């Protein structure tokens, strides 16, 4: 396995919104009940008008977790030695 900072990966995961998450056409949702809401948006796509550029709403912690689990990092974690 490559030299990964597992403590940093763990810290980002612990700071992010709990999962599991699901991707939809409207963003990424947490699919477990949180504060009596079944779907808590992790990443919201805000596109009020199709002529406008869509904006994304996401917490810094969730963005850091997503960025920290890029394909190269994920593959390094799951590859056999």
N, C-alpha and C positions, 0 to 999 in steps of 0.2 A: 504494500500500500504506500502511496505517496505520503509525504510529510504534511499531515493535516493538523490544524489546531482544533482538536476535538473539544477542548474546553470552551473555545469561542463559539463553535457550532452549537454546543449544548446551551450556552448562555443565550444565544439568539433564539433558539427554539423555546426556551423557558420564558423569554420575554414576549414572544409572539402570542397571538390569540390561540387558545387551545383548539384542537381539531377534534374530529376530522373535518377537512375542508372539501368543498366541491366547486368545480368551475362551471359557470353557466354563461349564457350570452350577456348577462348583466353584470358579471363580476365574479368574485370568489366569496363563497358563504361558508360560515361555520354551521355544521349540520347537527349540532347538539344544542339542547335548550340552554339559553343564557338569558337571565333576567326575564323569564316568562315569554321570551321571543324564540320561536323555533329556529329561524334563520337570522344569524347575526352577520352582517356584511363585513368581510375582511378587506375586500377591495371592491369599491363601487365604481362602475362606469357611468359617468354623468354625461349624457348626450341629449340635451333638451331639444335640439333641432338637428336634423340630418345634415344641414348645410354647415353646421359648426363642428369644430374639432372636438372630439370627446376628451373629457378630462377624467383622471383617475383620482379617487380618494382612498388613501390607505395610511395607516399609522406608520410612524417611523420604525417601530419594532417589527411589524409585519413585513414591511419593505426590506429591512435588513435581513430577516430570516429568508425571504424569497431569494434575495440577491446572493445570500451566503450558501444557498443550496443549488447553485448553478449545475448544469449537466456534468461538468468535469469533476466537481466535488462529489456529487451524488454517485457517479460511476466509481470514483476512487473508494468510496465507502462500501460499495456492494461487491466490488471485484474480489475474487479469490486471490490469495497470495500465490 
